[in-house]
Amino acid sequence: MIDFSPSDEQLAFIETVDRFMDRHLPIEEVRRRDREHIPPYDLLPAMGAAGLFAAGLPTEWGGLGHDWRTVALIQERLGYRGYMAASIFNRVIGFGAMSLLAYGSDAQRRVLLPRLVEGRLLIALALTEPEAGTDAAAIRTRATPQPDGGFRITGRKTWISDAGGADFLLVAAREPGTSGAEGVSMLLVPRTAPGIAMTRLPKLGNNAMPSWDIGFDEVAVGPEALMGEAGRGFRNLMSTLHYSRASMAATVTGCAQAAVDGALSHAKERKQFGRPIGANQTIRHRLADMQMRVDQSRLTVYHLAWLIGTGQACRRQAAQAKIIATECLQYVAEQGMQILASAGYAAESDMQRYWRDARLYSFGEGTNEIQRDLVARELGL
Ligand SMILES: Cc1cc2nc3c(=O)[nH]c(=O)nc-3n(C[C@H](O)[C@H](O)[C@H](O)COP(=O)(O)OP(=O)(O)OC[C@H]3O[C@@H](n4cnc5c(N)ncnc54)[C@H](O)[C@@H]3O)c2cc1C
């Protein structure tokens, strides 16, 4: 039987998250940053100093050696308190640190992991292109090998989260003449390298996680930019997706619980016809269904974190957790909007923010259609 009860150390991490959020990102600040589209990059060093990034990394690389059960709890709590801290945590740990650990060189790990742990480094993933979204293996951005072992990169990436605040872009680019998953290399490109032109994209939600369109015009990088073996980048990237899917699933589970709690307190406080609206069976049942979906999502995330933490195969469970958690958040935010009615539609309402933000997650990090394909494939179809 699996025991999901948090240890004392894990509870201490949850308290650390609460202290961090109380001090740096109380709910008024989350609302302000969302309203004014201000990302939380300035808070990275404070998150590092609080030990949040160190928690799930191996001790040999400056971490505290906890496994993914702790990471998932931190991520869920950050998501509960405000998505922007959770999404930046996902970028640093679920993507940045896990990519370095999975296929970075020792030299890259030695230099970059301590900076990640301290909150002094941000890496953005630049995979998607205008003509290559779900079909990521159709990317066209070229990385032409140079005689010194370096590359020249030309192409365009789009919808790249947090690229404007990143120190490096981890760019997926292919050797000319190759196609599909073959010939793709992952290149760590300094964001300020000559030949890079960036434009911020206006969008519906996740306002404090800016998205960027990026042009690469003969951007020159040295051999040290290559992360993992040349030509194996696509496989390397795919091998780490379960981490970022686990991170996303934990984040949106926290977010979904916040939406349920918000709807619940509104249902208790708001009176119509002389009694709380929560006294009506239609509202009671809605809230019951909402909490059941969140509990289901949480258990799925904890199970996935347990599989990762104990080194077991989890491709299917990562896809399932991503689907269940992201669709749970959409469901509870939609129900929450109905329960709050005009109070939810108001610009300052947290519910409308959950509702807008939720729209991203069922297609970000691999669309849920493709996740379902993956689940079906794992079932032998
Ligand atoms: C806010 C935001 C942040 C993002 N952050 C990043 C980032 O940091 N880095 C990055 O590289 N990318 C990022 N992306 C891109 C994101 O990963 C893509 O949007 C996603 O992969 C889907 O691609 P697409 O939008 O081009 O949709 P499309 O590929 O055009 O798909 C459209 C629809 O068709 C469906 N579809 C396509 N093919 C199939 C199929 N074979 N079977 C069934 N259904 C199919 C899809 O599931 C989807 O419903 C971000 C996007 C957004 C909006």
Ligand as a Chemical Component Dictionary entry (heavy atoms), coordinates in Angstrom:
data_LIG
# 
_chem_comp.id                   LIG 
_chem_comp.type                 NON-POLYMER 
_chem_comp.pdbx_formal_charge   0 
_chem_comp.three_letter_code    LIG 
# 
loop_
_chem_comp_atom.comp_id 
_chem_comp_atom.atom_id 
_chem_comp_atom.alt_atom_id 
_chem_comp_atom.type_symbol 
_chem_comp_atom.charge 
_chem_comp_atom.model_Cartn_x 
_chem_comp_atom.model_Cartn_y 
_chem_comp_atom.model_Cartn_z 
_chem_comp_atom.pdbx_ordinal 
LIG C1  C1  C 0 0.807  30.545 -23.213 1  
LIG C2  C2  C 0 1.619  29.521 -23.969 2  
LIG C3  C3  C 0 2.855  29.147 -23.480 3  
LIG C4  C4  C 0 3.654  28.258 -24.210 4  
LIG N1  N1  N 0 4.935  27.991 -23.788 5  
LIG C5  C5  C 0 5.784  27.310 -24.608 6  
LIG C6  C6  C 0 7.187  27.224 -24.300 7  
LIG O1  O1  O 0 7.659  27.728 -23.280 8  
LIG N2  N2  N 0 7.992  26.577 -25.180 9  
LIG C7  C7  C 0 7.518  26.013 -26.322 10 
LIG O2  O2  O 0 8.326  25.451 -27.064 11 
LIG N3  N3  N 0 6.194  26.066 -26.635 12 
LIG C8  C8  C 0 5.316  26.725 -25.830 13 
LIG N4  N4  N 0 3.984  26.827 -26.137 14 
LIG C9  C9  C 0 3.472  26.183 -27.340 15 
LIG C10 C10 C 0 2.598  24.978 -27.004 16 
LIG O3  O3  O 0 3.395  23.919 -26.583 17 
LIG C11 C11 C 0 1.754  24.669 -28.264 18 
LIG O4  O4  O 0 0.729  25.645 -28.317 19 
LIG C12 C12 C 0 1.171  23.276 -28.244 20 
LIG O5  O5  O 0 2.171  22.327 -28.438 21 
LIG C13 C13 C 0 0.104  23.092 -29.333 22 
LIG O6  O6  O 0 0.561  23.529 -30.567 23 
LIG P1  P1  P 0 -0.334 24.524 -31.437 24 
LIG O7  O7  O 0 -0.801 25.612 -30.551 25 
LIG O8  O8  O 0 0.443  24.887 -32.642 26 
LIG O9  O9  O 0 -1.605 23.665 -31.834 27 
LIG P2  P2  P 0 -1.785 22.729 -33.131 28 
LIG O10 O10 O 0 -0.622 21.806 -33.241 29 
LIG O11 O11 O 0 -2.112 23.585 -34.317 30 
LIG O12 O12 O 0 -3.050 21.869 -32.734 31 
LIG C14 C14 C 0 -4.374 22.387 -32.848 32 
LIG C15 C15 C 0 -5.355 21.302 -32.395 33 
LIG O13 O13 O 0 -5.243 20.143 -33.243 34 
LIG C16 C16 C 0 -5.042 18.992 -32.445 35 
LIG N5  N5  N 0 -4.195 18.034 -33.144 36 
LIG C17 C17 C 0 -3.065 18.286 -33.846 37 
LIG N6  N6  N 0 -2.553 17.134 -34.322 38 
LIG C18 C18 C 0 -3.355 16.139 -33.883 39 
LIG C19 C19 C 0 -3.358 14.729 -34.019 40 
LIG N7  N7  N 0 -2.408 14.096 -34.712 41 
LIG N8  N8  N 0 -4.344 14.021 -33.433 42 
LIG C20 C20 C 0 -5.323 14.634 -32.748 43 
LIG N9  N9  N 0 -5.380 15.978 -32.560 44 
LIG C21 C21 C 0 -4.410 16.706 -33.128 45 
LIG C22 C22 C 0 -4.341 19.512 -31.193 46 
LIG O14 O14 O 0 -4.462 18.598 -30.115 47 
LIG C23 C23 C 0 -5.087 20.822 -30.975 48 
LIG O15 O15 O 0 -6.308 20.571 -30.331 49 
LIG C24 C24 C 0 3.155  27.685 -25.411 50 
LIG C25 C25 C 0 1.875  28.023 -25.871 51 
LIG C26 C26 C 0 1.123  28.954 -25.173 52 
LIG C27 C27 C 0 -0.224 29.357 -25.731 53 
# 
loop_
_chem_comp_bond.comp_id 
_chem_comp_bond.atom_id_1 
_chem_comp_bond.atom_id_2 
_chem_comp_bond.value_order 
_chem_comp_bond.pdbx_ordinal 
LIG C1  C2  SING 1  
LIG C2  C3  SING 2  
LIG C2  C26 DOUB 3  
LIG C3  C4  DOUB 4  
LIG C4  N1  SING 5  
LIG C4  C24 SING 6  
LIG N1  C5  DOUB 7  
LIG C5  C6  SING 8  
LIG C5  C8  SING 9  
LIG C6  O1  DOUB 10 
LIG C6  N2  SING 11 
LIG N2  C7  SING 12 
LIG C7  O2  DOUB 13 
LIG C7  N3  SING 14 
LIG N3  C8  DOUB 15 
LIG C8  N4  SING 16 
LIG N4  C9  SING 17 
LIG N4  C24 SING 18 
LIG C9  C10 SING 19 
LIG C10 O3  SING 20 
LIG C10 C11 SING 21 
LIG C11 O4  SING 22 
LIG C11 C12 SING 23 
LIG C12 O5  SING 24 
LIG C12 C13 SING 25 
LIG C13 O6  SING 26 
LIG O6  P1  SING 27 
LIG P1  O7  DOUB 28 
LIG P1  O8  SING 29 
LIG P1  O9  SING 30 
LIG O9  P2  SING 31 
LIG P2  O10 DOUB 32 
LIG P2  O11 SING 33 
LIG P2  O12 SING 34 
LIG O12 C14 SING 35 
LIG C14 C15 SING 36 
LIG C15 O13 SING 37 
LIG C15 C23 SING 38 
LIG O13 C16 SING 39 
LIG C16 N5  SING 40 
LIG C16 C22 SING 41 
LIG N5  C17 SING 42 
LIG N5  C21 SING 43 
LIG C17 N6  DOUB 44 
LIG N6  C18 SING 45 
LIG C18 C19 SING 46 
LIG C18 C21 DOUB 47 
LIG C19 N7  SING 48 
LIG C19 N8  DOUB 49 
LIG N8  C20 SING 50 
LIG C20 N9  DOUB 51 
LIG N9  C21 SING 52 
LIG C22 O14 SING 53 
LIG C22 C23 SING 54 
LIG C23 O15 SING 55 
LIG C24 C25 DOUB 56 
LIG C25 C26 SING 57 
LIG C26 C27 SING 58 
# 
